[in-house]
Amino acid sequence: MKRFYSSLLLLAAFSMSVFAQSTPAIDSGSTAWMLTSTALVLLMIPGLAMFYGGLVRSKNVLGTMMHSFVAMGIMTVLWMAVGYSMSFGENVLGGFFGWNSDYFFLKGIDESIMEGGIPEYVFAMFQGKFAIITPALIAGAFAERVNFKGYVVFIALWGIIVYNPLCHWVWYGGSDTDAAGFLFSDGAIDFAGGTVVHISAGVSGLVAAIYLGARRNYKIDNIRPSNLVMTLMGAGLLWVGWFGFNAGSSISSGLSTAQALTATQVAAGAGLITWLLIEVFHQGKATALGAVSGILAGLVAVTPAAGVVQPYGALMLGIIASVICYFAIMMKNKIGYDDSLDAFGVHGVGGIVGAIFLTFFIRDAAAAGFIADNADWSVSSQLWVQVKAVLIAAGYAIGVTLIILFVVDKTIGLRATKIEELKGLDDSYHGERGYGMVNPD
């Protein structure tokens, strides 16, 4: 009998040993950093709300900030329900999107530990923050004239039909039995979301701005920001949060994390200085609005490149992005379309600049890591891969966004009425005012 119990104990010990070997141990350092990064990326959403809110007229401050805050609720629930599965599940419909029943409502990852020693909950929540901020960025393009109910339905559909498939194509690395996303397999480099986040949001914003038309009296009224102080504070929060956005995308806590963090800081600083210098030579004054625009241009451009370029490469990306984004906004003013807060001029153009120009600044070690086992790799071949990824992402986002806009507009309505718009979104849709003692513009 004693032998029987001893055998049972040995069997149990052996089973526990095998289970322990098959389940990766939690890396507390990496997990702590990824928890911090997740919180930093979430901090960017109220930062974006402040950034956008300060740029609109006082009668639209709350309505504009609500675009960011409501995205935190809607996109969180959708990501938990189907977004994570569609983005990081195994290929479905030839790889058009992913699916994994364990990821549906996150019901099957309660005790899942990823190979890097990070609980899968942390990875899922980190990626979910990207799904929140991307549609919130689009709102800047049609600020001050969009119907709130229509906006809510639009971002829900856009997240499911546009963001999730793009995320799957670019970031799903496949499994032992399943192929990766096709742009991932091609070797497209998008370290932290230049293509998935900024290009998709920027071009979708451009389509939405043109579809809805300009704000009423756009060329007649003197439309000025209501609170540039708040915009500056929002830009500061975005800068801080971007360290989680970029450095957190290493999904570790090590050398690549430090490299991405450094590149992020350098690009933002270079973008800021470059934009101010252009303003001084072009307009004679360095403006606060120019400073925050330069910061964002640098941050956006380095986002796809943060893990693959050295500091001098980040410096060059910040400079190039500021120059091109500055003149893209000048061209917008000449062409006359009303991208209210320059979502395309900064995020769309900056994302394209970063995704393409990173090719010329890739460090050798990064090339070996990202283009593994490819003896034919060259700058020209990688340049074509990057251009192709940009064209596919932009083309898909443009086409599907236009369809979503049309459907929402013809069913629920997307454009604010003349009375609602002139009265202001705050009062029209929320029954409140951002500044209680100040009359609306």
Summary of the structure (lengths in Angstrom):
residues: 441
radius of gyration: 23.0
end to end distance: 88.6
largest distance: 95.2
contacts: 1677
relative contact order: 0.15
helix: 73%
strand: 3%
